[in-house]
């Protein structure tokens, strides 16, 4: 009976949808390429004013405030999620590492991680004193953005307390700011 | 009244035929396309959109709203070796050539994890790309698949030369990430905007381990001038509509199709991993 209802519902929806006007398709000719971005079209579109206004204000909320992070000496911390566990996590191809010629892990904080990139320590909204592993991988690394962007170098960023992946980096080689980060891990 | 009875009878007959023959056998033979090269990010009907802006132009903001609808990737596909995921994303290309990008959206399967989460990321032309989970409404608070509406925004500020990504709700917008501008290879403003649903795996017949509702992207706006006082918003000038495996072709009920979609003749196919 469920199947009957599902089929009936789907069919009714299909009939209703079929009554809708056909979707508008662009008259501009394809101009891009797949996988690596697209070239901009040259035809000037007719601008249509937006009706209404954005539902939310377009002023981002201020960055969160956190107490100053304590100074941590390099090589002084053994986090709950250990270096060995971080390396094992990153070795799993499911984490993005397709092939590995070199791998190493470095313990730092979220604050240092973003500050080294020229961004505010609190830009992620997470406590900048949060310990993270940056597991650098040379070889073939796939990121979850950019249609599955693949780079010869990548890094998996893992919360050193919970063991959850927070994000990743990708580049042609390890950026100098990653290399320069001190390793806080023991 | 008579016409309604005839129509109801016809529908019941068609349903009976489908039940007897099976939905897969009732399907038409077809081959997924390679997607639309103008909008390689892909998407489903209504949720699909693509902004093509003159190569001589620049825009500073792209904005969309969509609901936290259902998406799902089976855990067996998220980890090794598939690394599968699906996402619904607002996307801005930048620089020249127009290949640097910033994106922000919802995803399932981020970085090999079996979670439904917000994320953002960017990639400069020459520099280090970043992908990051986003928690705009509190630390480690994952979004719920409850149909709640949220706004998504990617903006470029020519004064600070920074891109900002934000996710908002009725209480306001929450900045989730910054990407520094031209000094790091990101460019001056946007050249192409995209939005829509993306699957890293499309198969024929549809893989029940991948599911997604339609994401109703409305409105889709952009600004091509910058003003701290607020420049006018414009609707995206054009869009495409595709759907791979729309309901009714070849399967007509969820989870064997992307539901609530237009049963069209143009299809989006996997542009991502070629699995």
Interface residues (C-beta under 8 A of the other chain):
Chain A: X3 X4 X6 X7 X8 X9 X10 X11 X12 X13 X14 X15 X17 X18 X20 X22 X23 X24 X25 X26 X28 X30 X31 X32 X33 X34 X35 X36 X37 X38 X39 X40 X41 X42 X43 X44 X45 X46 X47 X48 X49 X50 X51 X52 X53 X54 X55 X56 X57 X58 X59 X60 X61 X63 X92 X93 X94 X95 X96 X117 X118 X119 X120 X123 X124 X125 X126 X127 X142 X143 X144 X145 X146 X147 X148 X149 X151 X156 X157 X164 X165 X166 X167 X168 X169 X170 X171 X175 X178
Chain B: X11 X12 X14 X15 X18 X19 X23 X34 X35 X36 X37 X38 X39 X40 X41 X45 X50 X52 X53 X54 X55 X61 X63 X65 X78 X79 X80 X81 X82 X83 X85 X87 X93 X97 X98 X99 X100 X101 X103 X107 X109 X110 X111 X112 X113 X119 X121 X122 X123 X127 X128 X129 X130 X131 X132 X133 X134 X135 X136 X139 X140 X149 X151 X153 X155 X164 X166 X168 X169 X170 X171 X172 X173 X174 X175 X176 X177 X178 X180 X184 X191 X192 X198 X200 X219 X221 X224 X230 X232 X233 X234 X235 X237 X238 X239 X240 X241 X247 X248 X252 X253 X254 X259 X260 X261 X262 X263 X264 X266 X271 X272 X273
